[in-house]
Amino acid sequence: MASKNEDFQFVNIARGIAIILVVLGHTIIPQMRQMSLPAKYIYDFIYSFHMALFAMLSGFLFEQGLIRYENKGMAIFIKDKGLTLLLPYLSFSIISYIGINAAMLIPKLASILERSGYSPSTLLSAVFEILTYENHIDKHLWFIYSLFIVFLISYPFRRLTKKPIMIVIIFILYVLLHNSNCPVIIDLAIFLLIFFTFARHIHLLDKLTDNRIKTAIYGIILVSIFIFYSNSTITIFGLRYFIRLILQIAGSLFCIGIARLLTKTKIAEAFKFLSGYTYIIYLLHQPFITSGIGGILISMTTLPYYIICVITLIAGIGLPIIIYEYIIKRSSILKLILLGIVPRHSSEGV
């Protein structure tokens, strides 16, 4: 069995892999998916599991860090998660609404934004959309809002949700809610809770990714189910959700297995480096850097879509790091508002 230090080494590698997948997925904007079938398949493949991977990693870290909160209580836990998740959600939501609505006043930018599905917002609609996430203008922020709800459920019921039957119950709840008129943010939170709880329950990061054979099996299952899921017309109630669940788990386990195999290689250091900036990259890369640069390049140049993807991927990863190191890191106020980091207080990211 791996040591705790080794566990966190490959968790960091997996986080590095996950953030690359997130940024890459956002570089493949709608125009690219319409122009290129390979781009569409790559996009669909990434989106078939990448956020489940983040949820599993969060579940593992939550389980490992529970001991720190056992003697502090619910109030401290909510305060910490509120600072690191809700405050950045609100801050970046406001920035996105102001930025996109300002860009809509410039005709050429407005045309690009409209082709990407954006539209102007009133102050009242903006407040409603930020608080409820309904029709939110910056859709990539759903994860941190949903994860906060997952923590609110998981901490007070941390012992109950470790029971095996809870995985089944949460899955059934998700299927039922997904076919109802429940708020979209609750639907998304229950979706994440499946993988978050799964990771906690079976300690999969330590027990199920020990060798190359298992990683290869995860990869085969991932590709096979993705092909089947993408081309199937299954309409049986619940079955399509179950197939999707297996696809999400297989993709996450495959990436975790790859991370385990890379632990003692030289390339591991690059993923560990990215892991240290995972949260700031996640928050800053979208929509202005990846979708923004990608939309401008595809509208105003004749560059092939794959070249645009490479440019926006590099920008989506590199610019947030530069902005953090040279601007945010040097200001206690910016660190608090944008990342929820209180001076002289160490807070967890996602």
C-alpha positions in Angstrom: 0.0 0.0 0.0 1.3 3.4 -0.9 2.3 5.9 1.8 0.3 9.0 2.4 3.0 11.1 0.8 2.9 9.0 -2.4 -0.9 9.3 -2.3 -0.7 13.1 -2.5 2.0 12.9 -5.1 -0.2 11.2 -7.6 -3.3 13.2 -6.5 -1.3 16.3 -7.5 -0.4 14.7 -10.8 -4.0 13.8 -11.4 -5.1 17.4 -10.7 -2.6 18.6 -13.3 -4.0 16.2 -15.8 -7.6 17.2 -14.9 -6.9 21.0 -15.3 -5.4 20.4 -18.8 -8.5 18.5 -19.8 -10.7 21.3 -18.5 -8.8 24.1 -20.4 -8.6 22.0 -23.5 -12.3 21.3 -23.4 -13.0 25.1 -23.2 -10.6 25.8 -26.1 -12.9 23.8 -28.4 -15.5 26.5 -28.8 -18.8 25.8 -30.6 -17.6 27.2 -33.9 -14.7 24.6 -33.9 -17.1 21.8 -33.1 -19.3 22.8 -36.0 -16.3 23.0 -38.4 -14.5 19.8 -37.4 -15.9 16.4 -36.5 -12.6 15.3 -34.8 -12.8 18.5 -32.6 -16.3 17.6 -31.7 -15.3 14.0 -30.7 -12.4 15.3 -28.6 -14.7 17.7 -26.9 -17.3 15.0 -26.2 -14.6 12.6 -24.9 -13.2 15.2 -22.5 -16.7 16.2 -21.3 -17.6 12.5 -20.7 -15.6 12.3 -17.5 -13.4 15.3 -16.7 -15.5 16.9 -14.0 -16.2 13.5 -12.4 -12.4 13.2 -12.0 -12.3 16.5 -10.1 -15.1 15.4 -7.9 -13.3 12.1 -7.1 -10.1 13.9 -6.2 -12.1 16.4 -4.0 -13.8 13.4 -2.3 -10.4 11.8 -1.6 -8.9 15.0 -0.2 -12.1 15.6 1.9 -11.7 12.2 3.4 -8.0 12.7 4.1 -8.6 16.1 5.7 -11.6 15.3 7.9 -9.5 14.8 10.9 -8.7 18.5 10.9 -12.3 19.5 11.2 -13.4 16.9 13.7 -12.7 19.2 16.7 -13.5 22.5 14.9 -17.2 21.9 14.1 -19.6 22.7 11.4 -19.4 26.4 11.6 -15.6 26.5 10.9 -16.0 24.0 8.1 -18.7 26.1 6.4 -16.7 29.3 6.9 -13.6 27.8 5.3 -15.5 26.3 2.3 -17.5 29.5 1.9 -14.3 31.5 1.6 -12.6 29.2 -0.8 -15.6 28.3 -3.0 -18.5 30.7 -2.6 -16.5 34.0 -2.4 -14.6 33.2 -5.6 -17.8 32.1 -7.3 -19.5 35.4 -6.5 -16.4 37.5 -7.4 -15.7 35.8 -10.8 -19.4 35.8 -11.6 -19.6 39.6 -11.2 -16.4 40.0 -13.2 -17.8 37.8 -16.0 -21.1 39.7 -16.2 -19.4 43.1 -16.2 -16.8 42.0 -18.7 -19.1 40.3 -21.2 -21.8 43.0 -21.0 -19.1 45.6 -21.6 -17.8 43.6 -24.6 -21.3 43.4 -26.0 -21.2 47.2 -26.5 -18.4 46.8 -29.1 -20.0 45.6 -32.4 -17.3 43.3 -33.6 -16.9 41.6 -30.1 -20.7 41.5 -29.8 -20.9 39.5 -33.0 -18.3 37.0 -31.8 -20.0 36.6 -28.4 -23.4 36.1 -29.9 -22.1 33.3 -32.2 -20.8 31.7 -29.0 -24.2 31.9 -27.3 -23.8 35.0 -25.1 -26.4 37.8 -24.8 -26.6 41.0 -22.8 -28.0 40.8 -19.2 -30.0 43.3 -17.1 -28.9 44.0 -13.5 -31.8 42.1 -12.1 -31.4 39.1 -14.3 -27.6 39.1 -13.5 -28.3 39.0 -9.8 -30.8 36.2 -10.2 -28.6 34.1 -12.4 -25.6 34.5 -10.1 -27.5 33.5 -7.0 -29.4 30.5 -8.6 -27.0 29.6 -11.5 -30.0 29.6 -13.8 -28.8 30.7 -17.3 -25.5 31.9 -15.7 -23.4 33.8 -18.3 -20.2 32.1 -17.2 -21.1 28.4 -17.1 -17.7 27.0 -16.0 -18.3 28.3 -12.5 -20.9 25.7 -11.8 -18.3 23.3 -10.3 -17.3 25.4 -7.3 -20.9 26.4 -6.5 -22.0 22.7 -6.7 -18.9 21.5 -4.8 -19.8 23.9 -1.9 -23.3 22.2 -1.7 -21.6 18.8 -1.8 -19.5 19.8 1.2 -22.6 21.0 3.0 -24.2 17.6 2.5 -21.1 15.5 3.1 -19.7 17.0 6.3 -22.8 16.7 8.6 -23.6 13.3 7.0 -20.0 12.1 6.7 -20.6 8.8 8.5 -24.0 8.1 6.8 -22.6 8.7 3.3 -19.8 6.2 3.9 -22.4 3.3 3.9 -22.3 1.3 0.6 -26.0 1.7 0.0 -25.6 5.5 -0.2 -24.0 5.3 -3.6 -27.1 3.6 -5.0 -29.4 6.0 -3.2 -27.6 9.1 -4.4 -27.6 7.7 -8.0 -31.3 7.1 -7.9 -31.9 10.6 -6.4 -29.8 12.1 -9.3 -31.9 10.2 -11.9 -35.2 11.4 -10.3 -34.1 15.0 -9.9 -32.6 15.2 -13.4 -36.0 14.4 -14.8 -37.8 16.9 -12.6 -37.9 20.7 -12.4 -35.4 21.0 -9.5 -33.0 23.9 -9.6 -30.1 23.2 -12.0 -27.5 23.8 -9.3 -29.0 21.1 -7.1 -29.0 18.7 -10.0 -25.4 19.4 -10.7 -24.5 19.1 -7.0 -26.1 15.6 -6.7 -24.3 14.6 -9.8 -20.9 15.5 -8.3 -21.9 13.9 -5.0 -22.1 10.5 -6.6 -18.4 10.6 -7.5 -17.3 12.5 -4.4 -18.9 9.8 -2.2 -17.7 7.0 -4.4 -14.1 8.2 -3.9 -14.6 8.4 -0.1 -16.2 5.1 0.3 -13.8 2.7 -1.5 -10.6 4.6 -1.2 -10.2 4.1 -4.9 -7.1 6.3 -5.2 -5.1 3.9 -3.1 -6.6 0.5 -3.8 -7.8 0.4 -7.4 -4.9 2.0 -9.4 -1.9 -0.1 -8.4 -0.6 -1.3 -11.8 -0.5 -0.9 -15.5 -2.9 -3.8 -16.2 -5.7 -2.1 -14.3 -5.0 1.2 -15.9 -5.1 -0.4 -19.4 -8.4 -2.0 -18.4 -9.9 1.3 -17.4 -8.7 2.8 -20.7 -10.4 0.0 -22.7 -13.6 0.3 -20.8 -13.5 4.1 -21.2 -13.1 4.0 -25.0 -15.6 1.2 -25.4 -18.3 2.8 -23.3 -17.7 6.2 -24.9 -18.2 4.8 -28.4 -21.3 2.9 -27.3 -22.7 5.9 -25.3 -22.1 8.4 -28.2 -23.8 6.2 -30.8 -26.6 4.6 -28.8 -30.3 5.6 -28.8 -31.1 4.0 -25.4 -34.2 5.7 -23.9 -34.9 3.2 -21.1 -35.4 5.2 -17.9 -32.3 5.2 -15.8 -30.2 2.9 -18.1 -28.6 5.7 -20.0 -27.7 7.5 -16.8 -26.1 4.2 -15.5 -24.0 3.8 -18.7 -23.0 7.5 -18.3 -22.0 6.8 -14.7 -19.8 3.9 -15.7 -18.2 6.1 -18.4 -17.5 8.8 -15.8 -16.0 6.4 -13.4 -13.9 4.6 -16.0 -12.5 7.9 -17.3 -11.6 9.1 -13.9 -10.0 5.9 -12.9 -8.0 5.9 -16.1 -6.6 9.3 -15.4 -5.9 8.4 -11.8 -4.1 5.3 -13.0 -2.0 7.3 -15.4 -1.2 9.7 -12.6 -0.1 6.7 -10.4 2.2 5.4 -13.2 3.7 8.8 -13.7 4.6 9.3 -10.1 8.3 8.5 -10.4 8.9 9.9 -13.9 10.4 13.2 -14.9 7.1 14.5 -16.5 5.4 14.1 -13.1 7.1 17.4 -12.0 5.3 19.3 -14.8 1.9 18.0 -13.6 2.7 18.7 -10.0 3.7 22.3 -10.9 0.3 22.7 -12.6 -1.4 21.2 -9.6 -0.2 24.1 -7.5 -2.1 26.5 -9.8 -5.1 24.4 -10.5 -7.6 26.6 -8.8 -6.4 29.9 -10.3 -6.2 28.4 -13.8 -9.7 27.0 -13.4 -11.1 30.4 -12.3 -9.3 32.7 -14.7 -9.0 30.7 -18.0 -12.7 31.0 -18.9 -14.4 32.9 -20.6 -12.1 35.7 -21.5 -8.9 33.8 -22.2 -9.8 30.5 -23.8 -13.2 31.3 -25.4 -12.2 35.0 -25.9 -8.9 34.4 -27.7 -10.3 31.3 -29.5 -13.4 33.2 -30.7 -11.3 36.2 -31.9 -8.7 34.0 -33.7 -11.3 31.8 -35.4 -13.3 34.9 -36.5 -10.5 37.1 -37.7 -7.8 34.7 -38.9 -7.5 31.8 -41.3 -5.5 29.7 -38.8 -6.5 25.9 -38.7 -8.6 25.1 -35.6 -5.9 22.8 -34.1 -3.4 25.7 -34.2 -6.0 27.9 -32.5 -6.5 25.2 -29.9 -2.8 25.0 -29.1 -2.5 28.8 -28.8 -5.6 29.1 -26.5 -4.5 26.1 -24.5 -1.1 27.6 -23.8 -2.7 31.0 -23.0 -5.5 29.4 -20.9 -2.8 27.7 -18.7 0.0 30.3 -18.8 -1.8 33.6 -18.4 -3.6 32.7 -15.2 -0.2 31.6 -13.7 1.4 34.9 -14.8 -1.6 37.0 -13.5 -1.4 35.2 -10.2 2.3 35.5 -9.7 2.7 39.1 -10.7 -0.7 40.6 -9.7 -2.9 38.6 -7.4 -0.2 37.1 -5.2 1.1 40.5 -4.3 -2.2 41.8 -3.0 -3.9 40.5 0.1 -7.2 42.0 -1.0 -7.1 40.3 -4.4 -6.2 37.0 -2.8 -9.1 37.3 -0.4 -11.7 38.4 -3.0 -10.6 36.2 -5.8 -9.4 33.1 -4.0 -10.8 33.3 -0.5 -7.4 33.3 1.0 -7.3 35.2 4.3 -4.0 36.8 5.3 -2.0 34.4 7.6 -4.5 31.7 7.1 -4.0 28.6 4.9 -7.1 27.7 2.9 -7.7 24.7 0.7 -8.5 25.1 -3.0 -10.6 22.7 -5.1 
